[in-house]
Amino acid sequence: MSKNMLVELSDAIADAAERAGKSTVLVDARRRFPASGIAFAKDLILTADHVVEREEDIKVILADGTEVTARLVGRDPGTDLAVLKLDPSGASATPAEVSKTPARVGQFVLAIGRPSTKGIESSFGTVNAVGGPVRTGRGGMLEQYIKTDVVSYPGFSGGPLVNGDGTIFGINTSGFGNGGAITIPADVAWKVAETLAKHGKIKRGYLGIRSQTVNIPAESQKALNRKQETGLLLVGLEEDTPAGKGGLMIGDILVSIAGEPVEHHDELFTRLSGDVVGKSTPIEVLRGGKLESIKVEIGER
């Protein structure tokens, strides 16, 4: 006789929590109660930036109860992510397994935390929405986010959102001050984490422009050789800035940066980050209805 379906579902959820719990750690880096973190390498822990109040003498407790000291190697308040490096002590964390498929609206999910030495805790719910890009309110931009109805208990920030098989959809945080927790998808969080581990920060660029979204005339759209209905009309240039030095002009309609379309301000914010900062970068503008490519050295904020 087969098991009751509810018993099977319950066992599967418990198995998923146990699997994800192997890579979920406790992070003690603030005055109040500890928070959680995710091992994304044997000696590197990804957690929420807002829970890291000191940069050294950080304590991390692994899934097997081993206590390891760690230090901050990189942080990005804009995305509320921070990376800790475990001190070489012979102990190593179990790296998280990332879900091979992205989160979908309606899926059952678990939020996992390790807010105390007693072990992992979990919260069950569903995915309500998957969206982005969105400004974080902390000077950053998330390409994508996951919203759920799981309860984020104290100390859950920095822990994973888990698929039904125990693999990781992303990292949970309540640090954006919007009254609730959101999840940063793993593909976004892992890219940020790798940059933080290597460089210690995320570079964010600027042009020094004031702009507004405008519709691109049909005739001008033909020059783009792609479907793009809007761009950014430059209505002001700040003095002594990359835009002015590079040759951008008031009245230009900015349509792409480094070959990537720019249709609205959020996309501009996204394009002006990472590898383009500090480099001479091609910027496409419509000037007098004609498409022109202008090389501008992107400044760093």
C-alpha positions in Angstrom: 0.0 0.0 0.0 1.4 3.4 -0.9 1.9 6.2 1.6 -0.7 8.8 2.2 0.0 11.7 -0.2 0.1 14.2 2.6 2.7 12.1 4.4 4.8 11.8 1.1 4.6 15.6 0.6 5.5 16.3 4.2 8.5 13.9 4.0 9.6 15.5 0.7 9.5 19.0 2.3 11.5 17.8 5.3 14.1 16.2 2.9 14.4 19.5 1.0 15.0 21.4 4.2 17.6 18.9 5.3 19.4 19.1 2.0 19.5 22.9 1.9 20.4 23.0 5.6 23.8 21.4 4.9 24.9 24.6 3.1 23.1 27.1 5.5 25.2 28.5 8.2 24.8 30.8 11.2 26.5 34.2 10.9 27.3 36.1 14.1 28.4 39.6 12.9 26.2 42.0 14.8 25.2 43.1 18.3 21.7 41.6 18.2 20.7 38.0 17.4 22.7 36.2 14.7 21.6 35.8 11.1 22.1 33.2 8.4 24.3 32.7 5.4 24.8 30.4 2.4 28.1 28.6 1.5 28.8 29.3 -2.1 32.3 27.9 -1.9 34.1 25.8 0.7 35.6 28.8 2.3 33.2 31.6 1.2 29.9 32.5 2.8 27.2 34.7 1.1 25.0 36.6 3.5 22.9 39.8 3.7 25.0 43.0 4.0 22.8 44.6 6.6 23.5 41.8 9.1 27.3 42.4 9.0 28.0 45.1 11.5 31.7 44.3 12.1 34.3 43.3 9.6 36.5 41.1 11.7 36.0 38.5 14.5 32.9 37.2 12.8 31.8 33.8 13.9 30.3 31.3 11.5 28.7 28.1 12.6 28.6 25.4 10.0 25.9 22.7 9.6 27.9 20.2 11.6 28.2 22.6 14.5 31.8 23.6 13.9 32.5 27.2 14.8 34.9 29.1 12.4 36.0 32.7 12.5 35.6 34.7 9.4 36.3 38.1 8.0 34.5 40.4 5.5 36.1 40.4 2.1 33.4 42.3 0.1 30.1 44.0 0.5 27.5 45.8 -1.7 24.9 47.8 0.2 23.1 48.4 -3.1 22.1 44.7 -3.4 22.3 44.0 0.4 24.9 41.3 -0.2 28.2 40.6 1.6 30.8 37.9 1.3 32.7 36.4 4.2 35.9 34.3 4.0 36.4 31.5 6.5 39.8 31.5 8.3 41.9 28.6 7.3 41.3 26.1 10.2 40.8 22.9 8.4 37.0 23.2 8.5 35.1 23.8 5.3 31.5 24.5 4.4 29.3 22.5 2.0 28.6 24.6 -1.1 25.0 25.2 -1.9 23.4 23.4 -4.9 21.6 25.9 -7.1 18.3 25.0 -8.7 18.7 24.1 -12.4 15.4 25.8 -13.2 14.3 29.4 -12.2 11.5 30.0 -9.7 8.0 30.0 -11.1 4.9 31.8 -9.7 2.8 29.3 -7.7 5.6 26.9 -6.8 5.9 25.7 -3.2 9.1 27.0 -1.6 10.9 26.9 1.8 12.8 29.7 3.4 15.6 28.2 5.5 17.5 29.9 8.3 20.1 29.0 11.0 19.5 31.8 13.5 20.7 29.8 16.5 23.0 26.9 17.4 19.9 24.7 17.8 19.8 24.0 14.1 17.9 25.1 11.0 14.4 26.6 11.0 12.1 26.7 8.0 9.1 28.6 6.7 6.7 27.2 4.0 4.9 29.2 1.3 4.6 29.9 -2.4 6.1 32.1 -5.0 3.9 35.1 -5.5 5.8 37.0 -8.2 9.0 37.1 -10.2 9.9 40.6 -11.4 12.6 43.1 -12.2 14.6 45.1 -12.8 13.9 47.1 -9.7 15.7 49.8 -7.7 16.5 48.6 -4.2 16.3 52.0 -2.5 19.9 51.5 -1.3 21.6 52.8 -4.4 21.5 49.5 -6.3 19.5 47.7 -8.9 18.3 44.1 -9.0 18.0 42.6 -12.4 15.4 40.3 -11.0 13.7 39.4 -7.7 11.4 36.7 -6.3 8.5 37.6 -4.0 6.9 34.9 -1.8 4.5 34.6 1.1 6.9 32.7 3.4 7.3 34.2 6.8 10.8 35.6 7.3 11.5 35.0 11.0 14.2 36.9 12.9 17.6 35.7 11.8 16.4 34.4 8.4 18.1 37.2 6.4 21.0 35.7 4.4 19.5 32.2 4.3 18.2 30.5 1.1 14.9 30.2 -0.6 14.6 26.5 -1.5 13.0 24.5 -4.3 11.0 21.4 -3.6 14.1 19.2 -4.2 16.3 21.2 -1.7 18.2 23.2 -4.3 18.6 26.9 -4.0 16.4 29.5 -5.8 18.1 32.5 -4.1 19.1 34.4 -1.0 16.5 36.0 1.3 16.8 39.5 2.8 14.6 41.9 4.7 17.2 44.6 4.4 15.5 46.9 1.8 13.1 48.5 4.2 10.0 47.8 2.3 8.3 46.1 5.1 8.9 42.5 3.9 11.5 40.1 2.7 12.4 39.4 -0.9 14.6 36.9 -2.5 17.6 37.7 -4.8 17.7 34.9 -7.4 20.8 32.8 -7.3 22.1 33.7 -10.7 22.1 37.4 -9.8 23.4 36.8 -6.2 26.2 34.5 -7.3 27.5 37.0 -9.9 27.6 39.7 -7.3 29.3 37.3 -4.8 32.0 36.4 -7.3 32.7 40.0 -7.9 32.8 40.8 -4.2 35.1 37.9 -3.5 37.5 39.1 -6.2 37.3 42.9 -6.0 35.6 43.7 -2.6 32.9 45.9 -4.1 30.6 46.4 -7.1 31.7 49.2 -9.4 28.8 51.6 -10.4 29.3 54.1 -13.1 27.8 57.4 -14.1 27.6 59.7 -17.1 26.5 63.0 -15.6 23.3 63.5 -17.5 19.7 64.4 -16.9 17.2 62.6 -19.1 13.7 61.7 -19.7 12.1 58.7 -21.5 10.7 59.6 -25.0 9.2 57.6 -27.8 11.5 57.0 -30.8 9.9 58.1 -34.1 9.2 55.3 -36.5 11.7 56.6 -39.1 14.4 56.7 -36.5 13.6 53.2 -35.3 14.5 51.9 -38.8 18.1 53.1 -38.2 18.4 50.9 -35.1 17.8 47.7 -36.9 15.9 46.4 -33.9 12.5 46.9 -32.2 13.0 49.7 -29.7 10.2 52.1 -29.0 11.8 54.4 -26.4 15.1 55.9 -25.4 16.4 58.6 -23.1 16.3 62.2 -24.3 19.2 64.2 -22.8 17.8 67.3 -21.3 20.9 68.4 -19.2 24.6 67.7 -18.9 26.5 68.3 -15.7 29.8 70.2 -15.9 33.1 68.3 -16.1 31.5 64.9 -16.4 32.0 61.8 -18.7 29.0 62.7 -20.9 30.2 66.2 -21.6 33.9 65.2 -22.1 32.8 62.3 -24.4 30.8 64.5 -26.7 27.2 63.8 -25.8 24.9 66.7 -26.4 21.6 68.0 -25.1 18.9 66.8 -27.5 20.6 63.4 -28.1 18.4 60.4 -27.6 20.5 57.7 -25.9 19.5 54.2 -27.2 22.2 51.8 -26.1 25.4 51.4 -24.1 28.0 48.8 -25.1 25.6 47.3 -27.6 22.8 46.8 -25.0 19.6 48.7 -25.6 18.5 51.4 -23.1 14.8 52.1 -23.2 14.3 53.6 -19.7 16.2 54.8 -16.6 16.3 51.5 -14.9 18.1 50.0 -17.8 20.5 52.9 -17.9 21.3 52.2 -14.2 21.9 48.5 -15.0 24.1 49.2 -18.0 26.4 51.6 -16.1 27.8 48.9 -13.8 30.5 46.2 -13.8 33.0 46.0 -16.6 32.1 49.2 -18.4 33.2 51.4 -15.5 36.4 53.3 -16.2 36.5 52.1 -19.8 35.9 53.8 -23.1 32.5 52.5 -24.0 30.4 52.9 -27.2 27.2 54.8 -26.6 24.6 54.9 -29.4 22.5 58.1 -29.7 20.0 59.4 -32.2 21.1 62.9 -33.2 18.9 64.7 -35.7 17.2 61.4 -36.5 20.5 59.7 -37.4 22.2 56.9 -35.4 25.7 57.8 -34.1 28.1 55.9 -31.9 30.2 57.9 -29.5 33.0 56.6 -27.2 32.6 57.8 -23.6 34.8 56.8 -20.7 32.3 55.8 -18.0 33.0 57.4 -14.6 32.8 55.7 -11.3 30.5 56.9 -8.5 
